[in-house]
Amino acid sequence: MDGLTRDFAPALPPAAPLEMPVQSLRAKAEGGPTSRPSAPRLMALRRILVLGGAVALTAFGANEMGLALDIRRPTALQIILLGLFVLLFAWIALSFISALCGFGSLLAGGGRRLGIDPAAPLPELRQRTALLMPVYNEPPERVMAGLQAIHESLAATGRGGHFDIFILSDTTDPDAWVAEEAAFLALRARTDDHDHIFYRRRPKNHERKAGNIAEWVQRFGAAYPFMLVLDADSVMEGEALVRLAAAMEAHSDVGLIQTLPVIVNGNSFFARMQQFAGRVYGPMIAAGIAWWHGAEGNYWGHNAIIRTRAFADHAGLPTLRGRKPFGGHILSHDFVEAALLRRAGWAVHMVPALRGSYEESPPSLTDLAVRDRRWCQGNLQHAAVLPARGLHPISRLHLLTGIGSYVTAPLWLLFLVVGVFGALEVRFIRPNYFPSGPSLFPDWPVVDPVRAMWLFIGTMSLLLVPKLLAWFLMLLKPDERRGIGGAIRSFLSMLVETVVAGLLAPVTMLTQSVDVASILTGRDSGWQPQQRDDGSLPWRAVVRLYWRHTLFGLLFGIASWLVSPFLALWMLPVTLGLALAVPLAALTARPARLLRHVGLLAIPEESAPPAVLNRANTLRRRLVAEAQPMEAVQRLAADPALRVAHQRMLPPPRRPRLDPLDPALVMGQAKVAEAEELPQALAALNRAEKAAVLGDAAGLSRLLALAGAAEELPAARPVPQESLKVAG
């Protein structure tokens, strides 16, 4: 046992506290750089082109819609319909103009930023970077496989000594927690690296992921000039990490660099659709955004490198006033952190041309809806951040975009409903052909169906032309053309993706509309771990989730038909998608073996996987095959080395009269003290109580005694109090 104790290297490095003050939304930030030499030139002209083009296109669309409706003497419904159309068309127009700029940028060979050239020799590094992997009740096999692949890829560059890996656990499931610890020890053993891989679990996960990162900054941030935030499904190539760190070293005004993660490992039909769309359309869209956002870019919460001191000085998130769901801790923290960094003068860039950044997508429409519910609440919270003093106009536009990405769903729904009522008004309300006052001729109402048809075709073109342009760009590169299946197969893939995505769009519209309504009425979304693998559900569960969508679609279709068969034909894509919601949700969640076999919805990273991705997937399959799920106390009792490590990683004991009481710990200790056998104790404890007892030295000893392993436990040696101090 003494040998086990000696062999266990500290789970954390020495403390390096860094203050992270909470920022005020009512005061200007100070202390950042006064100039941004990394900003591209002529940004004002670029933004005039994009925003002015979107305004001009929206004005044209609004005029055409007004002529189609004949609003010389408008009704209330016509005014509402026109107003909704302008808002929604402006959203589409801005995306279209931005995508056109991305097409022009890539066609001209642009897209590179901050001197990052994938073809250039790999630069040397002078400073240290921390790779932060926040986890929350995730399967440890996925997390550790990705981290080991990253570690090995970094080692192959010869710059691995400049990077430390931190696993920052917010896991609340006690069995998953102990499994994480075992996986952490195994990762260190497999890599033979005890000096650059660390693990920490927070007993209380205040402020969720943002609080998890902030706690690390306050404890260890002073030792690392840069930090790169990952997600549980993130994998990044060592070369990409080195180039990002070198770019931060070379540009002292840059506070954050966001990469463009490629979606990979999709098995279900839905996931393969997502990864095909992201891989084919994503680079052009991202290039357009980067072209006119410049040094006022955005942050997506992961696969991005951040200047640690800038983040600590200027990105401490305030608690919003009021009650949940709008008040409290900021859920969608990334947009706000980017806005606060830019407010302080730091440049925020996106580098879409840098390859080697990967992530995964939800495997089904249902899992996407679960994630969207949380994101919806977080983005709606941004309404309280929008008036913040000193924000850059582009940062405010980012926040508005986040809000609009969910508010547009109920606006589309309202637009469709108002359109049906407008058609009813035209059909059943007798027009006034002879208005009061002198008039030689009747005033005939004119509704122009031909103009309306062309307006519809034009709107669809704004949505579909960017896809064709992005596909064309892929065809210009032989390797990527082969990776997506060649010209013919990739075009068929694009048709499949477009048709199915079009059918799923009204289902998502209705789901997000319900989400917005529930949030506005005060329902909190909570925090659930994301499903990343199999998204299939039994048919009964799918019916229970989507029968309302089907019913709404059928009623909407019937109402449209009763008004006019022509109106029903116009509404057919919407009604068909809603009516087929159940089979669409069920079938797209299943593995798409046939599509993979015939080469549809393929991406280059699937046919020729990058080494780091191939290694991560191989490790993950092996770790999953070797995994032995086990209850936490029994795992600790059966593994002396893990038991010692767990005990050494315990937080310091509560200080009487200084630290608040933990109700879960008090109740858990009482239940464990009364138990005579381990099964009796485990049956009495709920999840929070069990986690609290496992995190307490006395409670842990009692549980191990019930398991018959207490006599092997060495004297308690908790982490020194000074290493847990938080600045401020």
C-alpha angles and dihedrals in degrees: 000000000000088000091054090051093050094046094053108097116207112279090222135037123241114294118266105181121205124185116239109186120199110253124234118229090206100056133062119250121246136191102050128116116295095215137034110214089169092065115108117246127256093025092150091058092047092052093046088054094049101038094036091049091050091049092048092048091048091050090052092049092047091051092050091048090050091052092047091052094040095226098180086118101014128195122224091257092052092052091050091046093050092047092051091047092053093051094047095041091051089056091052093043094054091050091048095051091045090051091050089054089051090052092051092046094052093041089055091050095255130131097099118119140180093015092292105153116172090202095055122094114274109267126233120248131223104180138055128254128197118215106211119202110186112196131187117186091322126156102265092216091067094045097046094043091055093046093048091051090050091047093051092045090052091048089054090058092057090234098090093113090069092062132070123190121220122191103203108194124199091167115150099184106093094208091051090046095057090042088055091053091050090048091049092054091047091050091054090048094049093048094037086223117128095156102061105034119074139174133204132170123198113220089209118035098209115180091007117237095352090053090047092057093041092053090054091049091052094049104036109005097105091067095056124057090195136031127193116205118214133185126228091261096040123122123177133183117244091233091056091050092051092049091049092050091047091051090053090050092049097048113051093183095060116101100175139012118197120201126207106247116212114223110235144164095048112166104164123072089248095050092047090052090052095049093045092051092045094048098044103034100023101074093053093045091048092047090054092049092048091047095062102023091058112165091353095074129146138247123232097194100254145043089039132116119226135192100243101211092046089051092048094047099045114015103063102133120230123221110252118236121252134032130306139310091037099022130054128048118002109253102190091050100160099073090047094048090052090049092050092048091051091046088059091053100262118137118239115200138183118211106195092168093065111096128199101073117116140175139162133242133223109279097226145024089253093055090046089054091053091053092042092054090060093042091047092057092046094049093047087055087064088078086078091051097048095081092051112136119254101013117149113248091241089053089053088050089054090054091046089050091053091051092044094052088072104024090059089067095067089038090057090047091050090047091055094046093047089049091057092048089048090055089049090052092053093048103043107026112080110231121231103245094177110045121194116279132047115319131160096199137035117262102237116199112233124204112179109213093177092055090046090052093052091046089054091049090049092051092050089049091057088056099043105035093069089057091054092047092050090048090050090053090053090053090057091066112067096206094049092042090056090043093059093047103268129283099300100041092043091051090051088048089053091051092050092048093047096048096045093042088050091054092047093047096079090047090054090044092057093043093051091045090056089047092053091048093049092048091048088053092054107264115147119218097216121205120282127174113254121251108232106168128038113017099177119125133188113269091246091058092047091050090050091053099043109028090100090056090052093048092048091049093051093047091046091050093048091049091050091050093050090053095046137329088226091055089050089053091052091050094045097104090054098043093043093052092048094044090052094044095117099051092038093053093044099044098042090054092060126091111278098219095148093052090049090048094053093042100247123147089016125159130198092247089061099052094040107021115202113248095249092050093046090050093049092050092047092049092046093053090049094047092047090051091050096043117115111194110219139168111262100243093045090049091052092046092051097047116055094185092052090046092055092046093049092050092048091051095053115120118248115280121265115276109230115243091003105065121052120250117260107223092201091054094046092051093042093051091050093051093046092048090055095046119100097191135031095244089053092051094046092049091053097049124082119212097267092047093048092050091049093050092047088053094053121080095219094044091047091052091051093050091048090048089055087049091051095244104098094100090065094053113105123224113295114268107174123186110284114262093235092060090059098051115126119213113256 
